[in-house]
Amino acid sequence: MPVNWIALTVFVLCFAGVTVLGFASAHWRKGDLDLLHEWGLGGGTFGTLITWFLIGGDIYTAYTFIAVPAVAFGAGALAFFAVPYTTLIYPITFVVFPRMWSVCRRHGYITAADFVRGRFGNRWLALAVALTGLLATMPYIALQLVGLEVVIAGLGVTTEGLIGHLPLLIAFVILAAFTYTSGLRAPATIAVVKDLMIYIVIIAAVGVVVRTFGGFGPLFAAVPPEKLILPTPPAGSTGVYGVYASLALGSAAALFMYPHAITAILSSSTRNVIRRNSALLPAYSLVLAFLTLLGFMAIAVGVKAKPEYAALFARYSNQFAVPALILDIFPPWFAGFSFAAIGIGALVPAAIMSIAAANLWTRNIHLEFINPRATPAEESRMAKLVSLLVKFGALVFVLGIPKEYAINLQLLGGVWIIQTLPAVLIGLYTRWFNSWALLAGWAVGMAFGTLVVDANAFKNATYVLSVGGYQLPGYVAIYALAANLIVAVVVTLLVNMVLRPERRDATVAADYV
């Protein structure tokens, strides 16, 4: 496909604008960026509007823009599990995360592992939470770069060979530079621009396609019927219904366990900011519904049958559905604007994720096990360096390893990160669990989930549970979490029968309100 010079020019201009904004944000609500709290949490000063954009930019990423419609394009209605799961999470956020904000603000905790360390007094349990966060985050960052690469290919720029890797290298340098200098303030300010751009793109895409087909009815009529609904389960099984429901539930439970989501939460200025955002964030779920619908629009337009996109579909498969749709329905200048929105949608979450990973390494590994006497300035310096290494690792991952590996590891990411839920979320409400029992449960959940995904050859994360001859296929993260909790409960009961219950807890009830 030839280079689309008009689209490429608009794309570069938009990127240049957010680059300037990223560096300038170091002076916004200026704080001492030699302190980890200021660099890694923006000083905890973000109000309702900035937090809304930050969390939205954190969750609704470039890869979301590419991958969710790709599932709808390929598998059909199953992709819409993303809509109820993002709706389910916000009542949980409203109830649970103000408690986390309060206790973390009271004790100066920056990560979920900090809280676990204080709550349970077990450095090894905190290490398990930190390592899980790092493991789940690394492929997530890589996938943002995968999404950016798909967009660059859509502009007609080759993504193969040394020259083909140059655009990604440039984007990496930009991301690394403004994250290092500005910390969380950079993605917070850029998230505002990114989200507004994405809203414009989605509204325009829906409007153009619906006008072309004369309404939603004709649009759905142009999609094969088997893609519009989930297949009826066979007798004796919940079939895809169980997979759909458990995917929604498991994804909701895992979403705010990711370090970057907790980082965004802890950057809020007050508890009420979190509550207000929990009420406002469902607006993003509406956007996600239309975003998923883009997959059906791409089917209706017939982009896969067009010869000019054949090579890119062969390279990126269904992930090229949205870029192809954008190229097909928009003039070149707006296609460039749309691709810039997706590309900036890669920079924002990648920046937050690298900051969250750096916070985990610095606080819960380096400070805890390597250099306990590090000064606040040394802490901040270490976090900045680690954020560079994390992004560099993600870049090497994307450039040197087949894309399927990043996608496969991200599949495991949700299975892994949900195993921290008992220690973090349940730990916000009770200290009943024995810390070593939680560690044992975590190990069982991690092993079970990993083995099931590996047995599926990394093609899906489904496990079929047989109960009385009835088949219950579902998202393995849910079953792994169930195993985790069962082990944690049983071991706690057994330990408490033999030994006195643990009393180590740096927090008190008043810290949570």
C-alpha positions in Angstrom: 0.0 0.0 0.0 1.5 3.4 -1.0 2.3 6.0 1.7 -0.7 8.2 2.4 1.2 11.5 2.6 -1.7 13.7 3.7 -2.7 11.3 6.5 0.9 10.9 7.5 1.4 14.7 7.7 -1.6 15.1 9.9 -0.5 12.2 12.1 3.0 13.7 12.6 1.6 17.1 13.4 -0.7 15.7 16.0 2.2 13.7 17.5 4.4 16.7 17.6 1.7 18.6 19.5 1.3 16.1 22.2 5.1 15.7 22.5 5.3 19.4 23.3 2.4 19.0 25.8 4.1 16.1 27.4 7.3 18.0 28.2 5.4 21.2 29.2 3.3 19.2 31.7 6.4 19.0 34.0 5.5 22.6 35.0 1.8 22.0 35.5 0.9 21.9 39.2 4.7 21.9 39.6 6.0 19.7 42.4 9.4 18.3 43.3 9.9 15.5 40.7 12.8 14.2 42.8 10.2 12.7 45.1 8.6 9.4 44.0 5.2 10.6 45.2 5.4 13.6 43.0 6.8 11.9 40.0 4.9 8.6 40.2 1.5 9.8 41.5 1.5 13.5 40.3 1.6 14.5 44.0 -1.9 13.0 44.5 -3.5 16.3 43.4 -5.7 15.4 40.4 -9.3 16.5 40.6 -12.4 14.9 39.1 -11.9 16.0 35.5 -8.3 15.1 35.2 -8.8 11.8 37.0 -11.7 11.0 34.7 -9.5 11.5 31.6 -6.5 9.7 33.2 -8.5 6.6 34.2 -10.2 6.6 30.8 -6.9 6.9 29.0 -5.5 4.3 31.3 -8.2 1.6 30.5 -9.3 2.4 27.0 -6.0 2.0 25.2 -4.8 1.9 21.6 -4.9 -1.9 21.7 -8.5 -1.7 22.9 -9.3 0.4 19.9 -7.7 -2.2 17.6 -8.4 -5.5 19.4 -12.0 -5.2 20.6 -13.4 -4.4 17.2 -11.1 -7.1 15.7 -12.8 -9.7 17.9 -16.2 -8.4 16.7 -15.0 -8.5 13.1 -13.8 -12.1 13.5 -15.9 -13.8 16.3 -18.9 -11.6 16.3 -21.1 -11.0 19.4 -18.7 -12.5 21.9 -16.7 -9.2 21.7 -19.5 -7.3 23.4 -18.6 -8.9 26.8 -16.3 -5.8 27.1 -19.3 -3.6 27.5 -21.0 -5.2 30.6 -17.6 -5.8 32.2 -16.6 -2.2 32.1 -20.1 -1.4 33.5 -19.8 -3.9 36.3 -16.5 -2.5 37.6 -17.7 1.0 38.4 -20.0 0.1 41.4 -17.0 -1.9 42.7 -14.8 1.1 42.3 -17.3 3.4 44.0 -17.4 1.1 47.1 -13.9 -0.3 47.4 -11.4 2.2 46.1 -12.1 5.1 48.4 -11.0 2.8 51.2 -7.8 2.0 49.4 -7.2 5.7 48.7 -7.7 6.6 52.4 -5.3 4.0 53.8 -2.7 4.6 51.2 -2.8 8.4 51.7 -2.6 7.9 55.5 0.5 5.7 55.3 2.2 7.1 52.2 1.6 3.9 50.2 2.2 4.2 46.4 1.5 0.7 45.2 -0.9 -2.1 46.1 2.1 -4.1 47.3 2.9 -1.3 49.7 -0.6 -1.7 51.2 -0.3 -5.5 51.4 3.1 -5.1 53.1 1.6 -2.9 55.7 -1.7 -4.8 56.2 -0.2 -8.3 56.5 3.4 -7.5 57.5 4.7 -10.2 55.1 7.4 -8.9 52.7 7.1 -12.1 50.6 3.4 -11.7 50.0 4.0 -8.1 49.0 6.8 -9.3 46.7 4.3 -11.8 45.1 1.8 -9.0 44.5 4.6 -6.7 43.0 6.0 -9.4 40.7 2.5 -10.3 39.5 1.9 -6.7 38.7 5.2 -6.5 36.8 4.5 -9.7 34.9 1.0 -8.6 33.9 2.1 -5.1 32.9 5.0 -5.8 30.6 3.1 -7.5 27.8 0.4 -4.9 28.2 2.9 -2.1 27.4 4.1 -4.2 24.4 0.6 -4.4 23.1 0.3 -0.7 23.0 3.3 -0.6 20.7 1.7 -3.4 18.6 -1.4 -1.2 18.2 0.8 1.7 17.2 2.5 -0.4 14.7 -0.8 -1.4 13.1 -1.7 2.2 12.7 1.7 3.1 11.2 1.2 0.3 8.7 -2.2 1.8 7.8 -0.5 5.0 6.8 1.4 3.1 4.2 4.7 3.2 6.1 6.6 -0.1 6.0 7.0 -1.7 9.4 9.6 -4.3 8.4 13.4 -4.0 8.5 15.5 -1.3 10.2 13.8 1.6 8.4 10.4 0.1 9.1 11.2 0.1 12.8 12.2 3.7 12.8 8.7 5.2 13.5 8.3 2.9 16.6 11.8 3.9 17.8 10.9 7.5 17.4 7.6 7.0 19.3 9.6 5.1 22.0 12.1 8.0 22.4 9.2 10.5 22.7 7.4 8.4 25.3 10.6 7.7 27.3 11.6 11.3 27.3 8.4 13.0 28.5 7.7 10.2 31.0 11.2 10.6 32.5 11.0 14.4 32.8 7.3 14.9 33.7 6.2 11.7 35.4 2.5 11.0 35.7 1.7 14.6 34.9 2.5 14.0 31.2 0.0 11.2 30.5 -2.6 13.0 32.7 -2.5 16.1 30.4 -2.1 14.1 27.2 -5.0 11.9 28.2 -7.4 14.9 27.9 -6.4 15.4 24.3 -6.3 11.7 23.4 -9.8 11.1 24.8 -11.4 14.1 23.1 -9.8 12.9 19.8 -11.1 9.4 20.2 -14.6 10.7 21.0 -14.6 12.7 17.8 -13.4 9.7 15.7 -16.0 7.3 17.1 -18.9 9.8 16.7 -17.7 10.5 13.1 -17.3 6.8 12.2 -20.7 5.9 13.6 -22.3 8.8 11.8 -20.7 8.1 8.5 -21.4 4.4 8.4 -25.0 4.7 9.7 -25.7 7.4 7.1 -24.2 5.2 4.4 -26.5 2.3 5.3 -29.5 4.3 6.3 -29.6 3.3 9.9 -28.6 0.6 12.3 -31.1 -1.9 11.0 -29.6 -2.1 7.5 -26.2 -2.1 9.1 -26.9 -5.2 11.2 -28.7 -6.8 8.2 -25.4 -6.6 6.3 -23.6 -8.7 9.0 -23.8 -12.5 8.9 -26.6 -13.6 11.3 -24.2 -16.0 13.1 -22.0 -13.1 14.2 -24.9 -11.1 15.7 -25.8 -13.5 18.5 -24.1 -16.1 20.7 -24.8 -19.7 19.6 -27.3 -21.6 21.7 -25.5 -23.9 24.2 -25.8 -27.6 23.7 -27.7 -29.8 26.2 -25.8 -30.3 29.4 -23.6 -27.2 29.0 -23.6 -23.5 29.4 -21.7 -23.2 26.2 -20.6 -19.8 25.0 -23.1 -18.2 27.4 -20.9 -19.3 30.4 -17.8 -18.0 28.6 -19.3 -14.7 27.9 -20.6 -14.2 31.5 -17.4 -15.3 33.1 -15.3 -13.2 30.8 -17.3 -10.1 31.8 -17.1 -11.0 35.5 -13.4 -12.0 35.5 -12.4 -9.0 33.5 -14.3 -6.7 35.8 -12.6 -8.2 38.8 -9.1 -8.0 37.2 -9.3 -4.5 35.6 -8.5 -2.3 38.6 -6.0 -4.8 40.0 -3.6 -3.8 37.3 -0.9 -1.5 38.7 -1.6 1.3 36.2 -5.3 1.4 37.3 -4.3 1.6 41.0 -1.8 4.3 40.1 -4.5 6.4 38.5 -6.8 5.9 41.5 -4.1 6.9 44.0 -3.3 10.1 42.1 -6.8 11.5 43.0 -6.9 14.4 45.4 -9.7 13.1 47.6 -12.0 10.1 48.2 -14.9 11.9 46.6 -13.0 12.3 43.3 -12.9 8.5 43.1 -16.7 8.3 43.8 -17.6 11.0 41.3 -15.5 9.3 38.7 -17.2 5.9 39.4 -20.4 7.7 38.5 -19.0 9.4 35.4 -16.8 6.6 33.9 -19.8 4.6 32.5 -19.7 7.2 29.7 -16.6 5.3 28.5 -18.6 2.1 28.4 -21.0 3.8 25.9 -18.0 4.7 23.8 -16.7 1.2 24.1 -20.1 -0.2 22.8 -19.7 2.0 19.7 -16.1 1.1 19.4 -17.0 -2.6 19.4 -19.6 -1.9 16.8 -16.8 -0.7 14.5 -16.0 -4.4 13.9 -19.5 -4.9 12.5 -19.2 -1.8 10.5 -16.0 -3.1 8.9 -17.8 -6.3 8.0 -20.7 -4.4 6.5 -18.4 -2.2 4.4 -16.5 -5.3 3.2 -13.0 -4.0 3.9 -11.4 -7.5 3.9 -12.5 -8.1 0.3 -10.7 -5.0 -1.0 -7.4 -5.8 -2.7 -5.6 -2.7 -1.5 -5.8 -4.0 2.1 -5.0 -7.7 1.4 -1.3 -7.5 2.3 -2.0 -5.8 5.6 -4.8 -8.2 6.5 -2.4 -11.0 5.8 0.2 -9.5 8.1 -2.1 -8.3 11.0 -5.2 -10.4 10.4 -8.4 -9.0 12.0 -6.4 -6.4 13.9 -6.3 -4.3 10.7 -10.1 -4.1 10.5 -10.5 -0.7 12.1 -7.6 1.0 10.3 -9.0 -0.4 7.0 -12.5 1.0 7.9 -11.0 4.4 8.7 -9.1 4.5 5.4 -12.3 3.4 3.6 -14.8 5.9 5.0 -12.8 9.0 5.8 -10.9 11.5 3.6 -7.1 11.3 4.1 -6.8 14.2 6.5 -9.3 12.8 8.9 -7.8 9.3 8.6 -4.5 10.9 9.7 -6.4 12.5 12.6 -8.0 9.2 13.5 -4.7 7.3 13.4 -3.1 10.0 15.6 -5.9 9.5 18.1 -5.2 5.7 18.2 -1.4 6.3 18.3 -1.7 8.8 21.2 -3.9 6.3 22.8 -0.8 4.0 22.9 1.4 6.6 24.5 -0.9 7.5 27.4 -1.4 4.0 28.8 2.2 2.9 28.0 3.4 5.9 30.0 1.2 5.2 33.0 2.0 1.5 32.9 5.7 2.1 32.8 5.4 4.5 35.8 3.3 1.9 37.7 5.9 -0.8 37.0 8.7 1.5 38.1 6.9 2.3 41.3 6.5 -1.4 42.0 10.1 -2.2 41.4 11.4 0.8 43.4 9.2 0.5 46.4 8.6 -3.3 46.7 11.8 -4.8 45.3 14.7 -2.3 45.3 13.8 -0.6 48.6 12.6 -3.7 50.3 15.3 -6.2 49.3 18.2 -4.4 47.7 18.8 -0.9 49.2 16.6 -0.3 52.2 18.4 2.9 53.1 17.7 4.6 49.8 16.9 8.3 50.2 13.7 9.8 48.6 15.8 11.3 45.8 17.5 7.9 45.1 14.0 6.3 45.1 12.8 8.8 42.5 15.9 8.4 40.4 15.6 4.6 40.4 12.0 4.8 39.4 12.8 7.0 36.4 15.5 4.7 35.2 13.3 1.6 35.6 10.5 3.3 33.7 13.0 3.7 30.8 14.1 0.0 31.1 10.5 -1.2 31.1 9.7 0.7 27.9 12.9 -0.4 26.3 12.0 -4.0 27.2 8.6 -3.7 25.7 10.1 -2.2 22.5 12.6 -5.1 22.2 9.7 -7.5 22.8 7.7 -6.0 19.9 10.5 -5.7 17.5 12.3 -9.0 18.2 9.6 -11.5 19.1 6.5 -12.6 17.1 3.4 -10.4 17.9 1.5 -13.6 19.0 3.8 -13.9 22.0 2.8 -10.5 23.3 -0.9 -11.3 22.7 -0.5 -14.6 24.4 1.2 -13.2 27.4 -1.5 -10.5 27.7 -4.1 -13.3 27.7 -2.2 -14.6 30.8 -2.0 -11.1 32.3 -5.6 -11.0 33.3 -5.4 -14.5 34.7 -2.4 -13.6 36.7 -3.4 -10.2 38.0 -6.7 -11.4 39.4 -4.8 -13.6 41.8 -3.8 -10.5 43.8 -7.5 -9.8 44.5 -7.7 -11.7 47.9 -4.7 -9.9 49.4 -5.5 -6.5 48.0 -9.3 -6.1 47.7 -10.4 -8.5 50.4 -7.5 -7.3 52.5 -9.2 -3.8 52.5 -12.0 -5.3 54.6 -10.5 -8.0 56.7 -7.3 -9.1 58.3 -8.7 -12.6 59.0 -6.6 -14.4 56.4 -3.2 -15.7 57.3 -0.5 -14.0 55.1 1.2 -17.3 54.3 -2.2 -18.8 53.4 -2.8 -15.9 50.9 0.7 -16.6 49.5 -0.2 -20.3 49.1 -3.5 -19.4 47.4 -1.7 -17.0 45.1 0.7 -19.7 44.0 -2.0 -22.2 43.4 -4.1 -19.7 41.4 -1.1 -18.6 39.3 0.0 -22.2 38.6 -3.5 -23.4 37.7 -4.3 -20.5 35.4 -1.0 -20.7 33.6 -1.2 -24.4 33.1 -4.7 -24.2 31.6 -3.7 -21.4 29.2 -0.6 -23.4 28.2 -2.7 -26.5 27.7 -4.9 -24.5 25.3 -1.7 -23.6 23.3 -2.3 -19.9 24.3 -5.2 -19.7 21.9 -7.8 -19.0 24.6 -8.3 -18.7 28.3 -11.3 -21.1 28.6 -11.5 -23.9 31.1 -14.3 -26.5 31.1 -15.4 -27.5 34.6 -17.5 -30.7 34.9 -20.0 -30.8 37.7 -22.3 -33.8 37.9 -22.0 -34.4 34.2 -22.8 -30.8 33.4 -20.2 -28.8 31.4 -19.4 -25.3 32.6 -16.9 -23.7 30.2 -15.7 -20.3 31.5 -12.9 -17.8 31.8 -10.1 -19.7 33.6 -9.2 -16.6 35.7 -12.5 -17.1 37.6 -11.7 -20.8 38.3 -8.1 -20.0 39.2 -9.3 -17.3 41.6 -11.8 -19.8 43.1 -8.9 -22.2 43.7 -6.9 -19.4 45.2 -9.6 -18.5 47.7 -10.3 -22.1 48.6 -6.6 -22.7 49.4 -6.3 -19.4 51.3 -9.4 -20.2 53.5 -8.4 -23.8 54.2 -4.8 -23.0 55.0 -5.9 -20.1 57.3 -8.3 -22.3 59.2 -5.6 -25.0 59.6 -2.9 -22.6 60.7 -5.2 -20.9 63.1 -6.1 -24.3 64.7 -2.4 -24.9 65.4 -1.0 -21.4 65.9 -2.3 -18.1 67.2 -3.8 -15.9 64.5 -1.4 -13.3 63.1 -1.7 -9.8 64.5 0.8 -7.9 62.4 -1.0 -4.9 60.8 0.4 -1.4 60.4 -3.2 -0.1 59.7 -6.1 0.6 62.0 -9.8 0.9 61.2 -9.8 4.7 61.2 -7.3 4.6 58.3 -9.9 3.3 55.8 -12.5 6.1 56.2 
